Amino acid sequence: MAAGGFSRLPNGTVVVALNLPRPLASAPGAGSVRVLVHAHNRARALTRLRNLGLRAVYLRGNGAPPTPDEITAVLHHPDGLIWRTAPGPEIAAAVVAAELWHPIRALIRRPA
């Protein structure tokens, strides 16, 4: 099950954050990604991900809600859907903090 959570904003919208296995990974254990979605409610946020081909995405609980920095990043992106490498045992947190956020189309781009 993917770790994740959500934060409700003062205007009624939500930001959903999920740690997911990297799609189209060439090797098992190739890492995971932190995906942020801005939407009107949690159901619409998950629907946006499912429409992009990430079918088995569910949010159970609020164990890893987005940080204030993550909320700011997703609110300033025109699509409201971004990702970057999630911190893990093989990846140092300092490396992840230095990585910029990417638009979702860079993650699900099909190889040629």
SULTAFEN-V55721 format. One record per residue. RES is the residue in one small letter. PHI is phi in degrees with one decimal (NA if undefined). PSI is psi in radians with two decimals (999 if undefined). D_CENTER is the distance of its C-alpha to the mean C-alpha in whole Angstrom. Layout:
RES,PHI,PSI,D_CENTER
RES,PHI,PSI,D_CENTER
This chain:
m,NA,2.43,14
a,-78.6,2.42,10
a,-77.1,2.53,10
g,-176.0,-3.13,9
g,-175.3,-3.07,10
f,-147.4,2.81,11
s,-134.7,2.28,13
r,-88.3,2.28,16
l,-90.8,2.82,17
p,-59.5,-0.47,21
n,-84.1,0.06,21
g,97.7,-0.23,20
t,-81.0,2.97,16
v,-128.4,2.71,13
v,-117.3,2.13,10
v,-106.4,2.33,7
a,-120.7,2.31,5
l,-135.8,2.42,5
n,-96.7,2.06,6
l,-124.1,2.66,7
p,-64.6,2.53,10
r,-63.4,2.13,11
p,-67.2,2.59,12
l,59.1,0.55,16
a,-69.5,2.40,16
s,-76.7,-0.48,20
a,-129.7,2.59,21
p,-64.6,2.52,20
g,74.5,0.41,18
a,-77.5,0.16,16
g,106.7,3.12,13
s,-135.0,2.94,10
v,-124.9,2.66,7
r,-102.9,2.04,4
v,-108.3,2.33,1
l,-118.5,2.34,4
v,-131.0,2.30,6
h,-106.4,2.20,10
a,-153.5,3.07,13
h,-69.9,-0.59,16
n,-154.1,3.04,15
r,-63.1,-0.68,13
a,-62.7,-0.74,15
r,-67.5,-0.60,14
a,-63.0,-0.80,10
l,-68.4,-0.60,10
t,-63.9,-0.67,13
r,-59.5,-0.73,11
l,-68.5,-0.72,9
r,-64.9,-0.61,12
n,-67.5,-0.35,14
l,-88.7,-0.01,13
g,106.8,-0.05,14
l,-89.6,1.36,11
r,-70.3,-0.67,14
a,-94.8,0.90,14
v,-106.0,2.09,11
y,-133.0,2.65,12
l,-120.6,1.94,12
r,-120.1,1.96,15
g,87.2,-3.02,15
n,-137.6,0.85,14
g,-73.4,-0.51,14
a,-135.4,1.23,11
p,-68.9,2.81,11
p,-67.5,2.54,9
t,-80.0,2.88,12
p,-58.0,-0.62,14
d,-66.1,-0.68,13
e,-67.4,-0.69,10
i,-62.4,-0.77,11
t,-61.4,-0.73,14
a,-62.4,-0.80,11
v,-72.0,-0.57,10
l,-69.3,-0.49,13
h,-89.4,-0.05,15
h,-92.1,2.36,13
p,-62.5,-0.56,15
d,-83.0,-0.43,13
g,70.4,0.44,11
l,-148.2,1.83,8
i,-135.7,2.95,6
w,-152.3,2.82,5
r,-159.6,2.95,7
t,-61.5,2.34,9
a,-84.6,2.50,9
p,-65.7,2.50,12
g,-151.9,-3.08,15
p,-65.7,-0.53,18
e,-91.1,-0.16,19
i,-120.3,2.19,17
a,-69.8,2.52,18
a,-63.7,-0.55,16
a,-65.8,-0.62,18
v,-67.2,-0.74,17
v,-66.3,-0.69,14
a,-64.7,-0.51,15
a,-82.1,-0.30,17
e,-74.4,2.44,14
l,-82.6,2.81,13
w,-78.0,2.54,10
h,-117.0,2.60,10
p,-68.5,2.67,10
i,-63.0,-0.50,9
r,-65.2,-0.39,12
a,-73.6,-0.41,13
l,-82.7,-0.72,11
i,-98.4,0.20,12
r,-60.8,2.29,16
r,-78.1,2.40,18
p,-68.9,2.59,21
a,-73.5,999,24
